[in-house]
Each structure stands twice: as structure tokens, then as C-alpha cells.
Amino acid sequence: MKTNDVILQTTTKVVFFIIFLFSIHIFFAGHYTPGGGFVGGLLTTGAIVLLLLAFDLKTVQKALPFNFTIMTAIGLLLALGTAAGSIFFNVPFFTHAFDDFALPLFGVTSLHTAMVFDAGVFLVVVGSAITIIQSIGGDS
């Protein structure tokens, strides 16, 4: 069914980026405040679902040409690799390392291996949820 919802589609284009940028903020803020990879991934999934509501599946697949199954696999590798990486340093499972680095434009910033784990969780949440939604929506 093809409809011409100009207001919905125009609003969605703006709101998608607002939700997506907020999900990135939640992802990065998750180390010191509530948030992280799971909540950021849910917000990103919600933004993509909004696109799917305003446009059809083929249009969204053309705009976001990602294989979400591969995204899920990469996320699992990142999450499990980061968690299991502590075994190579003879420390307990899920032990994360961190240090402060002087980065251009950001100044002194604390970087954690937990961020790599959160990136894996983010990719798993987005990849698996969108794969399920696409498989359900593609049947009609």
C-alpha cells in the first residue's frame, strides 16, 4: 500500500536524526550515567522503525544498505572478544582496562575497553531487532 504522507515523511526525516544523535549521546554517556550500548541500540532501532512507518521497506533498505545479520555477528564478536580478552592477561573474566588519553579536539579523555563491549551490544541490539522487523515486514 503506497500512501503519500508528506507531513509524516518530512517530520520523520528530522526526528530520525534527533533520535539517532540522542542514541549516540546515550551510548557515550553510558559509562558514567545510565545508558550504554543496550539503550543506545534500542533508541537507534526506534529511529529506524520510525523510518519504516513513514516509508516502505524497500525505501529504507535503499537508504540504509546494511546487512543487519552481519551487523549482529560483528557485534557478538566485539562483545564476546572484549569480555574474553581478559583471559589473555590472566585477570578475571569481564575485567576491563581504562586509561586517560590526550585526544585532539576532546582533550584528556578516559577510554575504556567497556566501550568496545558496549559497541558490540549496540550492534547486536540494532542488528537483531531490525533483522526481525525486516523479516516480519518483508512477508506482506
N, C-alpha and C positions, 0 to 999 in steps of 0.2 A: 504494500500500500504506500503510495507516494503522495505526500501532502506538501503543501507549500506554507510552512510556518515560519515566515520571515522574522517575526519578533523573537520566537523561541530560538531560532538558529543564530541570530545576531547576538542575542543575550548570552547564549551558550558559548560562543567564541570568546567573549570577555570573561565570563565566570569560570570557564575551564582554566584559563591561565591564573586567575586569582587562587583557585583551589589548588592547582598544581604548585604554584610558588609557596603557598602556605604549607603544603605537604613537605616540600623541601626544607622549609624552616623548621617544621616539627621534627623532621629526620635529624637535622643537625643539632637541634636543641635537646634531643633525647638523652644526651649524656649527663646533663645537669638538671634537667627539668623533665616532667612527664612527656613522653613521646618516644621517638625512635623509629626503627625500621618497620615495625608492625603497623603502628598508627599512621606513619607516613605512607606506607603502602596502601592502607585502606583509603586514605584520602585521595591518592592518585587513582585508585580503582574507581572511586566515586566520581572523579572528574571524567574518566573515560566512559563510565556508564552514562553520565550526563550527555556526552557527545553521541553515544549510541541512541539515546532517547530523542535527541534533536535531529539526528541524521540517520541514514540507514547503515547497515553493517558494512556494505561494500565501500561506502564513502569513508568511514572511519578506518577500515583496513587499508585504504589507499593513503590516507593521511598519516597513519601510524603503521608503517610497513615492518613491524617487528614480528618475529616468530615467538609468541609468548611461551610456548613449550620449551624452547631453547633458553629463554629468559629464566624460566623456573629452574632448569638444570644448572645454569650458571650460578643462580642464587644459592642452590643447595651446595654446590661445590665451594662457594665462598664461605657460607656459614659453617659447614662441616670442616672445611680446611682450616678455618681460623680457630675453631674450637679444638680440633685435634692437633693443631700446630704446637700447642703447649707440650705435648708428649715428647717432641723432639728436643725440648730444652729441659727435660726432666723436672717439670713442675706439674702440679695437679691440672686435670682436665678443665678446660674453660678459663684458665688463668690468662688474663690479658696484660699486655705491656703498654706503657704510655710514657711519653716524654714531652718536654716543651721544645718547640722549634720556632726559629725566627723566619717567618714566611713573608715574602714581598706582598704588599697590599693588606695583609692581615696582621702583621706584627708578630709578637710572641704568641703562639697558639699551642694548646695542648692537643696532641694527636694520640689516638688510642687504636689498638687493634680491634677493640669492640666496635669501632666504626665500620670496619670491614665486615664484621659479623652482621651488624645492622643493615649494611648494604645488601648482604645476602638474603636476609629476612625480607627486606623491601622488595627485592626482585622475585622472591618466591611468592609473596602475597599478591603482587600485581600480576605476575605471570600465571599463577594457577587460577586466580579469580577471573581474569579476562579470558583464559582458555575455556573455563566452564561456561561463562556467559556467551562466548562466541559459538561454542558447540550447541548450546541450547537455542540461541537465536538463529543459527545457521540452518536449522531443520525446517523452519517455516518457509 
